[in-house]
């Protein structure tokens, strides 16, 4: 790395536990050999109780940190369609899903360390302060110490800073960025990165520079605590290995984020 003290550790997270009954989504088992944190679906956009339990057990066995990954109640659309809800309903939706994850984790002898919003819920909250606040305050009602994972350099980060809660800043290894720090819409060409040879070096450069690098080449300085891959991407395992290998070859150290208040 250009600066050997750039980061103490960098976390690699993936969205998973998104299978449903006999329908399989992604290779969670292989991903859990690479990542250090897992965002596990809570049954609204994907997942079911059996899948949640099995994924948590696998994460626990691999020493991977467990997080709740709540989304809109949209199984058919995989939580990637916008749903407009009142702040009270948003809050109750998040409390319900986080409560389910915490209950399952406790029964399995583990715990939920963090919370990360999914899909359209996340995309909407990263530009809507009131929406982000409704979701995060609800999560903190359930667990005041939970670490909130936010899209770095967005409204989400501004909200958690104002709340004074534990949080960590996330960037994406498999998504392209707009100049305002939001993700390029999935319907647009190049929005999703499938090339593992591109993903690793790209993320290493962002971590070295301490900045999101957008499609246009703009740098957005930000805290990079964790790097995400979507488990439903066909190339997810290859992408994860590329990112981890690039970071470690560059002098990075992989490990769970700790979260902090600032």
Secondary structure as GFF3:
##gff-version 3
##sequence-region A 1 262
A	DSSP	beta_strand	11	16	.	.	.	ID=ss1
A	DSSP	alpha_helix	28	31	.	.	.	ID=ss2
A	DSSP	beta_strand	37	41	.	.	.	ID=ss3
A	DSSP	alpha_helix	49	61	.	.	.	ID=ss4
A	DSSP	beta_strand	65	69	.	.	.	ID=ss5
A	DSSP	alpha_helix	87	107	.	.	.	ID=ss6
A	DSSP	beta_strand	114	115	.	.	.	ID=ss7
A	DSSP	alpha_helix	119	125	.	.	.	ID=ss8
A	DSSP	alpha_helix	129	142	.	.	.	ID=ss9
A	DSSP	beta_strand	147	151	.	.	.	ID=ss10
A	DSSP	alpha_helix	155	163	.	.	.	ID=ss11
A	DSSP	beta_strand	167	172	.	.	.	ID=ss12
A	DSSP	alpha_helix	196	209	.	.	.	ID=ss13
A	DSSP	beta_strand	211	213	.	.	.	ID=ss14
A	DSSP	beta_strand	219	221	.	.	.	ID=ss15
A	DSSP	beta_strand	226	230	.	.	.	ID=ss16
A	DSSP	alpha_helix	236	249	.	.	.	ID=ss17
###
